[in-house]
Structure formats: C-alpha cells, structure tokens
C-alpha cells in the first residue's frame, strides 16, 4: 500500500511529464483533429448568392416564399470521455510499465490536451461492472483527481466486461462526445455495444498489449495464472510447438479485434507496454488530420 506522499509524488510526476508532451508533441494537433466536428444552430437568414444550397431551410423557404438558409457556428466545447479498464489483468507488466500504468499515462496526456483546449473531461472505470463514474468537468484539479483514480482505485471486480461500460456510457452521456476506450480487451463478445457507441459518439479504441502476453519465453515448465479468474495451467515452454500454438492463439484474438473495429469503422491506437506510446499516438493524430482535410476538401 503506497503512502499518500508516494501517491502525490507519482501523480505530480505524471502531470509534469504529460503536460510537457502536450505542449511539445501535440501542440495544435488535438484541436485540428477534434475541434469543429460539432456544429450548433445559430439562426435562419435570407439566402445570398454564393451560399451553400444544401444549407437552405426548405420549411422556412416554403412558408415565406423566399429562400432562407440555416446558419451554424462551430461547436467550441467538446466533451471527452475516458473509459479505462481497471480489471485484474491490467496489473500485469513484464516491463517497466503495467498495462494499467500505461493507460493512466495516456489518459493523463489526453486529459491535459482536452483542458488545454477548454474541453470537459469525464472518466468511467470498469472491470466486470462499473467501478467509478466521474461526470465531465474542466480544470486541473479535476484532471488530477481523474488520474489518481485511474492509478490507485482498488476495483471490486476482477474480470473485464467492456459491454457493461459502453451500455452505461450510452445511458448517462447523451451529448455526442469523443470517447477513448482503453483496455486489453481480454473479454467476451461486446460487438453490439461497440456498434451502438460508435453511432452515438466519436469512439476511439486503445488496445494496450504486454509483449509477454503475446509470446511465451523458452524457460521450461511454467505455471500460468489467469489474473481475473485465478485459474492456473502448467505448460512446457521448452516445446516449440507450444510456443507457436500460443502465439497463433494470441495473434488470432488480436486479429479478430482489429477486424471488428474495421468493420464498425472505429479508429484504434494499438499500444505496447515495451514501446514508447508517443509514436502511435502522433501517427493517429496525423492520420485523422489528413482524413479530415480530405473529407472537407
């Protein structure tokens, strides 16, 4: 159990690190990717030569017998929801960071990017049930509380059930939001909930992978334990066929997730705990920016 001083020190270190990255690595990118995705209706005014024909309000035009258009303004404030898996499997880490620690760093980076642009940030922590929901708000103190809970909340559940989290999100957050779902996705079928959430929100999946979970080392007899169920199995990792079969099974699971996300047109950012998370995050922002420019060209 960490002392309050140790917890504060870790949160402060994470704040300084991620705020620095926001200022350097993501300056302008967050805004260019997410700002302007929503539009607020402002007024109806008379049509003028050069106006977009698709903006004509046909009901008002028919009533007044003169063309009128709807005028919209860019939505200046976004809501960002961070949905973070805090199940037992997230505590695993074969390198310097556990999956949960990496999730906390990435969540912190996204949160500070949001408040830098005056957006609101909310948090939903889940295991096999809802562990904590913090409604979207602004401000540094609010963000630090979110990060503290991502890092140190002791979950009551051990399993992973993204379906529960997505159902809950869709009930309590009715306004279209930018939603980051951070998990190792070691769960059963949740494709229906993914599809519903992707229609209602701008959903980005963030799978977090530990390399040791993908490939077994050649170290002889090993006892593997499922962190969520406690179930144990003894295997001989010296057998090449065992290592190959295990790697094939993990690749298949990851491939099925990627196929599902592509089918539902959900963007994803795959992160590995033994690699720097900045390159894939920056690549995601750049790709989104390019795609947005093409769609508005």
VOLUMKE-531749 format. One line per field, with one value per residue (C-alpha): residue number from 1; x, y, z. Coordinates in Angstrom, 3 decimals, m for minus. Example, Ala and Ser with C-alpha at 12.3 -4.5 7.8 and 13.67 -1.06 7.14 Angstrom:
seq	(1,2)
x	(12.300,13.670)
y	(m4.500,m1.060)
z	(7.800,7.140)
***
This chain:
seq	(1,2,3,4,5,6,7,8,9,10,11,12,13,14,15,16,17,18,19,20,21,22,23,24,25,26,27,28,29,30,31,32,33,34,35,36,37,38,39,40,41,42,43,44,45,46,47,48,49,50,51,52,53,54,55,56,57,58,59,60,61,62,63,64,65,66,67,68,69,70,71,72,73,74,75,76,77,78,79,80,81,82,83,84,85,86,87,88,89,90,91,92,93,94,95,96,97,98,99,100,101,102,103,104,105,106,107,108,109,110,111,112,113,114,115,116,117,118,119,120,121,122,123,124,125,126,127,128,129,130,131,132,133,134,135,136,137,138,139,140,141,142,143,144,145,146,147,148,149,150,151,152,153,154,155,156,157,158,159,160,161,162,163,164,165,166,167,168,169,170,171,172,173,174,175,176,177,178,179,180,181,182,183,184,185,186,187,188,189,190,191,192,193,194,195,196,197,198,199,200,201,202,203,204,205,206,207,208,209,210,211,212,213,214,215,216,217,218,219,220,221,222,223,224,225,226,227,228,229,230,231,232,233,234,235,236,237,238,239,240,241,242,243,244,245,246,247,248,249,250,251,252,253,254,255,256,257,258,259,260,261,262,263,264,265,266,267,268,269,270,271,272,273,274,275,276,277,278,279,280,281,282,283,284,285,286,287,288,289,290,291,292,293,294,295,296,297)
x	(0.000,1.522,1.577,m0.293,3.095,4.107,0.764,1.013,4.593,3.611,0.620,2.750,5.454,2.837,1.318,4.664,5.603,2.317,1.827,5.252,4.277,1.039,2.984,5.566,4.261,0.579,0.551,m2.314,m2.944,m5.677,m7.606,m7.237,m8.492,m11.402,m12.463,m15.160,m16.634,m19.842,m21.969,m24.508,m27.559,m27.445,m30.151,m32.050,m31.243,m32.093,m30.245,m27.477,m25.687,m22.770,m24.387,m24.308,m27.518,m27.520,m27.966,m31.384,m34.149,m36.944,m39.652,m38.978,m38.478,m41.882,m43.607,m42.180,m41.960,m38.345,m35.132,m33.645,m30.655,m29.706,m26.616,m24.389,m21.388,m18.582,m19.083,m16.347,m16.569,m16.190,m16.757,m14.034,m14.844,m12.047,m13.235,m10.467,m10.269,m9.114,m9.633,m7.034,m5.372,m4.345,m1.962,0.256,3.522,6.595,8.451,8.722,5.033,1.985,m0.965,m2.852,0.072,0.340,m3.419,m3.037,m0.243,m2.160,m5.362,m3.421,m1.971,m5.405,m6.979,m4.445,m4.793,m8.521,m8.403,m5.739,m8.473,m11.123,m12.943,m14.626,m13.266,m15.093,m13.972,m15.539,m13.608,m14.805,m13.939,m16.746,m19.023,m18.940,m16.288,m16.493,m18.095,m16.953,m19.061,m17.252,m15.798,m12.957,m9.862,m6.524,m7.784,m10.482,m7.915,m5.600,m8.470,m9.161,m5.525,m5.414,m8.426,m7.070,m3.836,m4.930,m8.614,m8.969,m11.550,m14.125,m14.349,m11.586,m12.973,m13.224,m16.599,m16.483,m20.157,m21.204,m19.106,m20.409,m24.036,m23.574,m21.887,m24.734,m27.265,m25.590,m23.782,m26.419,m24.429,m22.144,m18.640,m15.133,m14.699,m11.386,m11.757,m8.507,m8.364,m6.521,m9.891,m9.499,m13.249,m16.188,m18.318,m19.178,m19.626,m23.255,m22.335,m19.368,m21.621,m24.167,m21.473,m19.755,m23.034,m23.654,m20.123,m16.733,m15.256,m11.537,m10.359,m6.962,m5.844,m2.938,m0.762,2.041,4.635,4.876,1.175,1.768,4.792,5.970,9.686,11.634,12.107,10.909,7.947,5.713,2.567,0.313,m2.466,m5.419,m5.349,m9.114,m10.337,m7.407,m7.399,m3.942,m2.382,1.050,2.787,6.202,7.553,10.624,8.415,8.483,5.050,3.608,5.120,3.959,0.406,0.225,1.468,m1.029,m3.879,m2.890,m2.476,m5.903,m7.509,m5.829,m6.751,m10.410,m10.477,m8.852,m11.318,m14.269,m13.011,m12.504,m15.984,m17.540,m15.240,m13.832,m10.386,m7.852,m4.447,m2.622,m0.070,2.570,3.963,7.528,7.360,7.015,3.349,4.099,4.779,1.469,m0.450,1.141,0.540,m3.131,m3.446,m1.684,m3.824,m7.007,m5.940,m5.225,m8.528,m10.445,m8.828,m9.706,m13.329,m13.739,m11.794)
y	(0.000,3.310,6.255,9.494,11.164,8.494,8.769,12.573,12.331,9.891,11.999,15.153,13.414,12.196,15.678,17.302,14.660,14.674,18.447,18.788,16.335,18.209,21.432,19.851,16.729,17.582,21.354,22.125,18.527,17.803,20.918,20.339,16.756,17.146,20.786,21.704,18.201,19.501,22.418,24.484,26.019,29.804,31.383,31.408,34.202,35.104,33.248,35.258,34.458,32.154,30.461,26.675,25.334,22.381,24.839,26.010,25.596,24.363,24.645,28.354,28.943,27.438,29.362,32.777,32.139,33.282,31.233,31.114,29.170,27.745,29.315,27.201,28.008,25.670,23.934,25.406,22.980,19.221,16.517,13.881,10.634,8.343,4.767,2.807,m0.910,m1.470,m5.239,m7.530,m8.307,m4.652,m5.001,m7.312,m5.868,m7.722,m4.453,m1.103,m0.201,m2.321,m2.048,m0.002,2.385,2.933,3.529,6.153,7.963,8.004,9.093,11.874,13.054,13.093,14.831,17.666,18.026,18.453,21.027,22.970,23.476,24.305,20.978,18.953,15.536,12.685,9.271,5.831,2.996,m0.557,m4.182,m6.724,m3.961,m0.170,0.802,4.598,7.330,10.953,13.382,15.634,18.836,21.251,22.246,20.984,19.803,17.748,16.155,15.276,13.526,11.500,10.412,9.480,7.216,5.606,4.772,3.902,2.978,m0.546,m2.285,m4.603,m6.739,m8.741,m9.528,m7.436,m6.503,m3.570,m4.177,m3.043,0.126,1.034,0.437,2.681,5.404,5.441,5.853,8.650,10.629,11.696,14.504,13.321,13.041,11.967,8.614,6.857,3.217,1.969,m1.774,m5.008,m6.236,m9.681,m10.127,m11.888,m10.539,m6.848,m6.032,m4.894,m2.311,m1.138,m0.583,1.435,3.586,4.238,5.578,7.887,9.074,9.553,6.326,5.521,2.137,1.964,m1.678,m1.988,m5.058,m6.533,m8.372,m11.327,m11.998,m12.340,m14.618,m17.169,m17.309,m20.552,m21.072,m24.641,m25.520,m22.540,m22.146,m19.537,m17.956,m16.008,m12.763,m12.388,m15.918,m17.343,m20.399,m21.980,m24.087,m25.736,m25.704,m26.641,m23.566,m25.511,m27.174,m25.046,m26.331,m24.953,m21.508,m21.416,m22.502,m19.889,m17.112,m18.201,m18.048,m14.538,m13.323,m14.697,m12.900,m9.617,m10.068,m10.618,m7.388,m5.432,m6.911,m5.933,m2.355,m2.011,m3.397,m0.834,1.935,2.581,4.154,2.402,3.115,m0.100,0.432,m1.921,m1.599,m2.209,0.596,4.374,5.304,8.684,7.496,5.608,8.460,11.048,8.818,8.579,12.361,12.885,10.300,11.771,15.261,14.161,12.306,15.297,17.585,15.179,14.919,18.701,19.401)
z	(0.000,m1.064,1.314,0.476,m0.102,m2.635,m4.414,m4.644,m5.893,m8.643,m9.722,m9.771,m11.844,m14.303,m14.537,m15.335,m17.896,m19.779,m19.693,m21.280,m24.006,m24.640,m25.190,m27.492,m29.232,m29.563,m29.901,m32.267,m33.304,m30.783,m31.787,m35.519,m35.208,m32.822,m32.963,m35.430,m35.568,m33.991,m35.177,m33.271,m34.967,m34.653,m36.832,m40.118,m42.575,m46.168,m48.902,m50.582,m53.845,m53.114,m50.085,m49.914,m51.470,m49.078,m46.184,m47.424,m44.845,m47.089,m44.426,m43.803,m47.540,m48.355,m45.570,m46.535,m50.268,m50.291,m49.865,m46.373,m45.085,m41.706,m40.175,m37.923,m35.777,m34.815,m31.510,m29.328,m26.449,m26.608,m24.061,m23.819,m22.020,m20.873,m20.362,m18.642,m17.899,m14.285,m14.209,m12.670,m15.999,m16.284,m13.340,m15.362,m16.570,m17.807,m18.475,m16.691,m17.065,m16.339,m18.706,m16.144,m15.647,m19.389,m19.550,m16.812,m18.681,m21.946,m20.186,m18.484,m21.806,m23.453,m20.461,m20.411,m24.192,m23.653,m20.872,m22.768,m25.373,m22.754,m23.157,m20.449,m19.435,m17.726,m16.507,m16.415,m14.758,m15.273,m14.587,m14.927,m13.629,m13.249,m10.697,m10.896,m12.978,m12.758,m14.832,m17.337,m15.922,m16.577,m14.635,m13.407,m10.007,m11.721,m14.062,m11.172,m9.432,m12.581,m12.822,m9.146,m9.597,m12.778,m10.984,m7.475,m7.297,m5.910,m8.100,m6.566,m9.688,m11.356,m14.795,m17.980,m19.469,m21.913,m22.770,m19.286,m19.570,m23.025,m22.046,m19.020,m21.086,m23.589,m20.795,m18.846,m21.587,m24.085,m25.749,m28.573,m27.143,m28.044,m26.284,m25.697,m24.626,m23.041,m22.350,m23.091,m24.451,m22.885,m22.849,m24.429,m27.254,m26.944,m30.640,m30.242,m27.600,m29.693,m32.693,m30.693,m29.086,m32.422,m33.828,m30.872,m30.184,m31.793,m30.423,m30.443,m29.170,m27.447,m27.052,m24.586,m25.032,m22.944,m25.091,m22.696,m23.216,m26.955,m26.962,m24.410,m23.473,m23.695,m19.926,m19.346,m17.161,m16.344,m14.281,m15.869,m13.833,m15.154,m13.169,m13.443,m12.682,m10.719,m12.982,m13.387,m16.107,m16.288,m19.680,m21.038,m22.815,m23.996,m26.600,m29.732,m30.759,m27.506,m28.064,m31.689,m30.786,m28.035,m30.345,m33.011,m30.493,m29.357,m32.951,m33.809,m30.872,m31.807,m35.466,m34.588,m32.585,m35.416,m37.921,m35.710,m35.323,m39.080,m39.755,m37.407,m38.730,m35.284,m35.155,m32.936,m31.432,m30.516,m27.732,m26.334,m22.828,m24.036,m26.607,m26.428,m26.781,m28.389,m31.985,m32.390,m30.745,m33.025,m36.039,m35.082,m34.855,m38.185,m39.988,m38.566,m39.570,m43.139,m43.371,m42.040,m44.608,m47.437,m46.294,m46.234,m49.435)
***
